[in-house]
Amino acid sequence: MCEFKGYEVYNVYEERGISAKTGNYRPKFEELLQDIRDKKS
């Protein structure tokens, strides 16, 4: 879909075995949020 839309994938944030439902700390999600704040593309 990214290729079709002409988007460039900056990074893939993958967390295996960590559930957001349980309220666990999610380091990759925090990294994603920081990248958004830093306006990385």
Biopython code that builds the backbone (N, CA, C, O; Angstrom):
import numpy as np
from Bio.PDB.StructureBuilder import StructureBuilder

atoms = [
    (1, "MET", "N", (0.823, -1.179, 0.000)),
    (1, "MET", "CA", (0.000, 0.000, 0.000)),
    (1, "MET", "C", (0.877, 1.256, 0.000)),
    (1, "MET", "O", (0.556, 2.239, -0.668)),
    (2, "CYS", "N", (1.977, 1.223, 0.745)),
    (2, "CYS", "CA", (2.864, 2.392, 0.780)),
    (2, "CYS", "C", (3.425, 2.683, -0.606)),
    (2, "CYS", "O", (3.472, 3.835, -1.036)),
    (3, "GLU", "N", (3.842, 1.649, -1.291)),
    (3, "GLU", "CA", (4.375, 1.824, -2.641)),
    (3, "GLU", "C", (3.297, 2.400, -3.566)),
    (3, "GLU", "O", (3.571, 3.310, -4.348)),
    (4, "PHE", "N", (2.092, 1.879, -3.477)),
    (4, "PHE", "CA", (0.984, 2.348, -4.295)),
    (4, "PHE", "C", (0.689, 3.824, -4.035)),
    (4, "PHE", "O", (0.414, 4.580, -4.966)),
    (5, "LYS", "N", (0.747, 4.230, -2.767)),
    (5, "LYS", "CA", (0.461, 5.615, -2.388)),
    (5, "LYS", "C", (1.666, 6.538, -2.573)),
    (5, "LYS", "O", (1.534, 7.758, -2.477)),
    (6, "GLY", "N", (2.844, 5.958, -2.839)),
    (6, "GLY", "CA", (4.050, 6.760, -3.007)),
    (6, "GLY", "C", (4.706, 7.155, -1.699)),
    (6, "GLY", "O", (5.481, 8.110, -1.652)),
    (7, "TYR", "N", (4.394, 6.410, -0.614)),
    (7, "TYR", "CA", (4.975, 6.687, 0.695)),
    (7, "TYR", "C", (6.311, 5.954, 0.827)),
    (7, "TYR", "O", (6.517, 4.898, 0.228)),
    (8, "GLU", "N", (7.201, 6.525, 1.611)),
    (8, "GLU", "CA", (8.461, 5.870, 1.928)),
    (8, "GLU", "C", (8.384, 5.368, 3.365)),
    (8, "GLU", "O", (8.001, 6.114, 4.266)),
    (9, "VAL", "N", (8.745, 4.110, 3.581)),
    (9, "VAL", "CA", (8.732, 3.539, 4.923)),
    (9, "VAL", "C", (10.001, 4.003, 5.626)),
    (9, "VAL", "O", (11.112, 3.706, 5.186)),
    (10, "TYR", "N", (9.821, 4.738, 6.730)),
    (10, "TYR", "CA", (10.967, 5.255, 7.498)),
    (10, "TYR", "C", (11.541, 4.180, 8.407)),
    (10, "TYR", "O", (12.754, 3.978, 8.462)),
    (11, "ASN", "N", (10.656, 3.495, 9.120)),
    (11, "ASN", "CA", (11.101, 2.499, 10.078)),
    (11, "ASN", "C", (9.936, 1.547, 10.356)),
    (11, "ASN", "O", (8.773, 1.897, 10.156)),
    (12, "VAL", "N", (10.261, 0.361, 10.811)),
    (12, "VAL", "CA", (9.247, -0.601, 11.230)),
    (12, "VAL", "C", (9.426, -0.786, 12.736)),
    (12, "VAL", "O", (10.504, -1.155, 13.201)),
    (13, "TYR", "N", (8.370, -0.528, 13.482)),
    (13, "TYR", "CA", (8.403, -0.624, 14.933)),
    (13, "TYR", "C", (7.661, -1.900, 15.320)),
    (13, "TYR", "O", (6.432, -1.957, 15.276)),
    (14, "GLU", "N", (8.424, -2.918, 15.699)),
    (14, "GLU", "CA", (7.817, -4.224, 15.953)),
    (14, "GLU", "C", (8.120, -4.683, 17.374)),
    (14, "GLU", "O", (9.270, -4.707, 17.811)),
    (15, "GLU", "N", (7.067, -5.043, 18.070)),
    (15, "GLU", "CA", (7.220, -5.580, 19.420)),
    (15, "GLU", "C", (6.520, -6.935, 19.461)),
    (15, "GLU", "O", (5.311, -7.030, 19.248)),
    (16, "ARG", "N", (7.266, -7.940, 19.728)),
    (16, "ARG", "CA", (6.699, -9.289, 19.784)),
    (16, "ARG", "C", (6.471, -9.674, 21.240)),
    (16, "ARG", "O", (7.325, -9.466, 22.102)),
    (17, "GLY", "N", (5.309, -10.234, 21.484)),
    (17, "GLY", "CA", (5.019, -10.745, 22.807)),
    (17, "GLY", "C", (4.679, -9.688, 23.837)),
    (17, "GLY", "O", (4.582, -9.992, 25.026)),
    (18, "ILE", "N", (4.495, -8.446, 23.401)),
    (18, "ILE", "CA", (4.125, -7.379, 24.327)),
    (18, "ILE", "C", (2.719, -6.927, 23.964)),
    (18, "ILE", "O", (2.448, -6.529, 22.832)),
    (19, "SER", "N", (1.845, -6.996, 24.935)),
    (19, "SER", "CA", (0.465, -6.624, 24.696)),
    (19, "SER", "C", (0.186, -5.223, 25.225)),
    (19, "SER", "O", (0.531, -4.901, 26.362)),
    (20, "ALA", "N", (-0.434, -4.402, 24.403)),
    (20, "ALA", "CA", (-0.831, -3.066, 24.839)),
    (20, "ALA", "C", (-1.984, -3.159, 25.824)),
    (20, "ALA", "O", (-2.172, -2.271, 26.656)),
    (21, "LYS", "N", (-2.745, -4.221, 25.730)),
    (21, "LYS", "CA", (-3.920, -4.387, 26.575)),
    (21, "LYS", "C", (-3.559, -4.505, 28.052)),
    (21, "LYS", "O", (-4.318, -4.054, 28.910)),
    (22, "THR", "N", (-2.423, -5.099, 28.354)),
    (22, "THR", "CA", (-2.043, -5.316, 29.748)),
    (22, "THR", "C", (-1.348, -4.105, 30.360)),
    (22, "THR", "O", (-1.044, -4.114, 31.553)),
    (23, "GLY", "N", (-1.091, -3.068, 29.575)),
    (23, "GLY", "CA", (-0.454, -1.866, 30.105)),
    (23, "GLY", "C", (1.046, -1.977, 30.239)),
    (23, "GLY", "O", (1.669, -1.172, 30.931)),
    (24, "ASN", "N", (1.637, -2.964, 29.586)),
    (24, "ASN", "CA", (3.087, -3.127, 29.632)),
    (24, "ASN", "C", (3.792, -1.947, 28.986)),
    (24, "ASN", "O", (3.252, -1.304, 28.085)),
    (25, "TYR", "N", (5.005, -1.667, 29.454)),
    (25, "TYR", "CA", (5.853, -0.668, 28.804)),
    (25, "TYR", "C", (6.219, -1.190, 27.432)),
    (25, "TYR", "O", (6.641, -2.337, 27.292)),
    (26, "ARG", "N", (6.062, -0.359, 26.426)),
    (26, "ARG", "CA", (6.317, -0.776, 25.048)),
    (26, "ARG", "C", (7.401, 0.120, 24.457)),
    (26, "ARG", "O", (7.097, 1.207, 23.965)),
    (27, "PRO", "N", (8.660, -0.315, 24.496)),
    (27, "PRO", "CA", (9.764, 0.532, 24.054)),
    (27, "PRO", "C", (9.673, 0.958, 22.592)),
    (27, "PRO", "O", (10.006, 2.100, 22.272)),
    (28, "LYS", "N", (9.243, 0.098, 21.717)),
    (28, "LYS", "CA", (9.148, 0.471, 20.299)),
    (28, "LYS", "C", (8.040, 1.483, 20.058)),
    (28, "LYS", "O", (8.166, 2.349, 19.192)),
    (29, "PHE", "N", (6.948, 1.380, 20.825)),
    (29, "PHE", "CA", (5.875, 2.357, 20.714)),
    (29, "PHE", "C", (6.366, 3.719, 21.205)),
    (29, "PHE", "O", (6.053, 4.745, 20.602)),
    (30, "GLU", "N", (7.127, 3.732, 22.289)),
    (30, "GLU", "CA", (7.690, 4.988, 22.792)),
    (30, "GLU", "C", (8.665, 5.587, 21.773)),
    (30, "GLU", "O", (8.716, 6.805, 21.598)),
    (31, "GLU", "N", (9.435, 4.726, 21.105)),
    (31, "GLU", "CA", (10.352, 5.183, 20.055)),
    (31, "GLU", "C", (9.563, 5.807, 18.903)),
    (31, "GLU", "O", (9.956, 6.847, 18.374)),
    (32, "LEU", "N", (8.463, 5.183, 18.518)),
    (32, "LEU", "CA", (7.600, 5.717, 17.477)),
    (32, "LEU", "C", (7.073, 7.089, 17.864)),
    (32, "LEU", "O", (7.122, 8.022, 17.062)),
    (33, "LEU", "N", (6.568, 7.223, 19.085)),
    (33, "LEU", "CA", (6.048, 8.514, 19.541)),
    (33, "LEU", "C", (7.128, 9.593, 19.532)),
    (33, "LEU", "O", (6.870, 10.737, 19.158)),
    (34, "GLN", "N", (8.336, 9.222, 19.947)),
    (34, "GLN", "CA", (9.433, 10.198, 19.945)),
    (34, "GLN", "C", (9.801, 10.598, 18.521)),
    (34, "GLN", "O", (10.083, 11.768, 18.265)),
    (35, "ASP", "N", (9.801, 9.656, 17.602)),
    (35, "ASP", "CA", (10.087, 9.971, 16.204)),
    (35, "ASP", "C", (9.026, 10.915, 15.644)),
    (35, "ASP", "O", (9.342, 11.802, 14.850)),
    (36, "ILE", "N", (7.775, 10.730, 16.051)),
    (36, "ILE", "CA", (6.712, 11.637, 15.612)),
    (36, "ILE", "C", (6.968, 13.021, 16.179)),
    (36, "ILE", "O", (6.862, 14.009, 15.452)),
    (37, "ARG", "N", (7.303, 13.118, 17.463)),
    (37, "ARG", "CA", (7.590, 14.412, 18.086)),
    (37, "ARG", "C", (8.760, 15.115, 17.408)),
    (37, "ARG", "O", (8.755, 16.334, 17.232)),
    (38, "ASP", "N", (9.774, 14.315, 17.025)),
    (38, "ASP", "CA", (10.970, 14.863, 16.368)),
    (38, "ASP", "C", (10.749, 15.129, 14.884)),
    (38, "ASP", "O", (11.644, 15.614, 14.191)),
    (39, "LYS", "N", (9.549, 14.807, 14.403)),
    (39, "LYS", "CA", (9.169, 15.002, 13.000)),
    (39, "LYS", "C", (10.110, 14.287, 12.037)),
    (39, "LYS", "O", (10.457, 14.805, 10.976)),
    (40, "LYS", "N", (10.509, 13.091, 12.435)),
    (40, "LYS", "CA", (11.337, 12.289, 11.545)),
    (40, "LYS", "C", (10.475, 11.734, 10.434)),
    (40, "LYS", "O", (9.293, 11.450, 10.625)),
    (41, "SER", "N", (11.072, 11.586, 9.290)),
    (41, "SER", "CA", (10.309, 11.056, 8.159)),
    (41, "SER", "C", (11.104, 10.017, 7.407)),
    (41, "SER", "O", (10.617, 9.462, 6.422)),
]
sb = StructureBuilder()
sb.init_structure("model")
sb.init_model(0)
sb.init_chain("A")
sb.init_seg("    ")
for serial, (resi, resn, name, xyz) in enumerate(atoms, 1):
    if name == "N":
        sb.init_residue(resn, " ", resi, " ")
    sb.init_atom(name, np.array(xyz, "f"), 0.0, 1.0, " ", f" {name:<3s}", serial, name[0])
structure = sb.get_structure()
